[in-house]
């Protein structure tokens, strides 16, 4: 992506994925998707950049097949709001105001790796996989944006499990200080499936794998009783001007329980 310190020396719009990869493999290559995010500079000196516009690539398809939803990397957030439902549509809507959603792309939002991204947090809990231009596929939870590998599409498995989300922010329209998304499935009164993802507790949104492993297999009553404390002891958030480490830790536990209760049908999703 384009940095705030890049001195743009050339603009190109390659017609094919192979041409795009060739230009982005150059040290000066910088991708341009929706153009709503600028990366912070990696050095204090300007660099001569070749801006590689992705608009001509056939990456704008949104399709559902049996068991999977495939999202082209150039799909806009507004298209995602209008073309999907549930947690995914809600997260896309909260990601940005409508004017920005009409430009911002799914691939660009993932690549920007914003620490409070509601869409990325939701995609994590939905177990999304990224297909890359080099032919590889990687789980979003293992994605390393610093590697600068071009995303071509996002694949989301369809699940019948319940989902929920809970957030705390200064105002309902603000970016969340802490957000937790949950996906849960039960067999009888036992928690059989659990995924938890959180933003505002690390440098970027993360899956809480240790928490999932600890809670799966317990009764729903036990899970709802233990979730907050398990989450709080599993994270080490940093402090910033919006919230101290202790505040973020406590809120992550509270919100995880709320999101999980919503996913289990015990309550509604909450925003604070």
N, C-alpha and C positions, 0 to 999 in steps of 0.2 A: 504494500500500500504506500501511498505518497506520504512523505514526511514533511513536517513543518519547515525543515531546513533544506529541503531539496531545491536545487536550481534546475528547473525543467529546461532541458536542452532539446528534447524531441518528443513529439506526440505521435503514437501509432495506434491503429485499430486493426489488428490482424484478423483475417477472414477465417482462420482455422485454429483449432486447438494446438496443432503441431507448431504453427508459426508463433502462437502466443507463448508456448513453453520455451521456444528458442529465444524469444526476446526477454522473457522473465528470467532465464538462466544467466543472462548477462548481469554483471555486478551492479550496473546502473538501472536495471529493469525494476519498475514499480507498477503494480497493478492498480487499475482504476475501475471500480464496479459502479456503485451508486453515487460515490463521491461525497458521502455524508460524514466520513471519518478521516481525520488526518492523524498519522502516527507521530508520536513525540520523536524528536531527533535522537539518533544513536550517538552522534558526535557533536562537538561544538562548532564544526566547520561545515559550510554548505557543500553538498555533493551535486554533481551534474547528473540529472535523472532522465531516463527515458520512460515516459508515462505510457503504459500499455493498456489501452481501453478495451474492456471485455465485452462491450455492448453488442458486437457483431457475432459473438459465439452462440451456438444453439443450446444455451443453458437456462432457458426460461420456461421449462415445462414443469407442470405440477400434475402428477398422475397417481392414481390408486390402483394397485393390483391386489390379488388375494394375499392378505397378510402383511402388506407393506404400503407405505406412502413414500413416494419419491419426489423430492423437492429440488428442482434445478437451482444451482448456486446463484443465478441471476434473477430468481423470483424475488419480487419486492415484498416487503413486510406487509403492505396493504393487500396484496394478492393472497398472502397467507391468512390474513384476517378474514377475508371474504371467501376463501376456498377451503378452509378447514374449520374445525369446531373444537370445543372443549379446551383443555389446558393449553394446547398449542396456539389456538386462535387468540385466547386471552393473553398469553404471554407476548405474542407478536403485537397485539394492540397496545399493551403497556410499554413496549420497548421504546416508543418514540411518538411524538405528535403525528397527526395524520399527514401533514405536509412532508414530514421527513419520511414517514412510512411509504409514501408514494415513490420515493427515490431509493431509499436504503434497501440493500439486497440481503438475502439470507446468508450467502457466502461471505459477504463483506462484514456482516455483523459478527459472524463467528471468527473471522480472521482478525478483527479489531481487538478481540479478547478483552472487552471492557469488564472490569471487576464486578459491576452490578447488573450485568445483562440478564434480563428476565427471560428472553428467548433462549439464550444458551443454557440457562439453568433448567428450563423446561425440556429442552432437547436432551440434556444429560439424563434427566429422570425417565425420559421416554426411550432411553437406550439407543440414541441415534448413532449412525455410522456415517463416516465421511468417505466419499469416493474422490480420489485425487487424480489430477491430470497425468501423473506418471504411472497410472494403472493400479496403484495400491488402494486398499481399503483399510481404514483405521477407525476404531471406536472413538467417538467424540471425547470420551473421558481420557483417552491417551493422546489426544491431539496436542501438538507442540507448535503454536503459531510462529515462534521464532525461526522455525525451519523454512518458512515462506513457501510452502508447497501449495499449489493452486488447487482449490476445491472445485469440483465440477458438479457434484450433487450430494444431497443429504438423504439418507434412507432411514425411515422411522418405522419400526415394527408396529403393527396394529395389535393392540392388547385390549382385553375385556376387563382388565383390572381397574379399580377405581383410582382417581387422581384427586389431588388437592394442592392448594398453594396458600401460603400465608406470608405476609410481608409487614415490615414496619418502615415508615418513611415520615418525613417532616409534614408532608401533606399528601393526600391521595394521588395527586398528579406528579409527585416527585419520584425520582429514582429511589429504589429501596435502599435503606441502610443495611438491612438484612432481609433476605428472602429464602424461604425453604419450600421446595416442591416435593411431593410424595406420590408414589404409586404403590398400591397395596392390593394383594389378593389373598383370600382366606379359604381354608378347607375346614369346614365345621367351625370351631371357635379358635382355630390355630392360624397364625400368620404364615402363609405358605410362600408368598412373594412380597418382596419389599425393595423399593429403590428410593433413595433420598438424595437430593442435590441441594446445594446451598450457594448463595452469593453473599458477599459482604463478610466472609469469614476467611478469605485467602486472597491471593493476588488476582485470581479469576475464579469464576464459578467452578465448583468441584462436586464430585460424587462422594458421598459419605459411606464408603465401602465397609469400614470397620463397624459402623453403627448397624448397617444392614445385616452383617454377619452375626452380630450380637443378638439382634432382636428376632430374626427369622426362626420359626419353630416354637415360639412362645404363644401363649393364648393372647387374644386381643386385649383382654383386661390387663394382663401383665405388661404388654407392649405399651399401652397408653399410660400406664403408671411409670414405666421406666424410661421412656423415650427422652424426655427433657434432660435428665441427668446423664444418660449415655452420650447424648450429643454434646453437652457442655464439656464433658471430660475428653472428648475426642478431637477437639479443635483448639487452635491457638491463634485467634485473629489478632491482627495488628490494630493499634489505635490510630485514629486520625481525627480531623476536626469535626466529623459528623458523629463519632461515637468511640468510646474507649474500648479497649480489648475486653474488659469485664462486661460492659454493656452488651457488646456484640455476642459474647459467649452466652450470656443469660438469655438474650432475645432469641438466639438460634435454637436453644432448647425449647423455649415456649412456642416458637413458631413451628418447630418440627412436630410437636405434639398436635398443634392445631391442624397443620396440613395433613398429618396422618389420620387424625380423627375424621377430617373431611373425606379422605380417600376411602376410609372404612365405612363411610355413611353415618358416622356418629355426630357429625356437625357440618357446618358450612365453612368454606374458605373465608379467611379473614384478612383484612388489611388494617393496619393500625396507624 
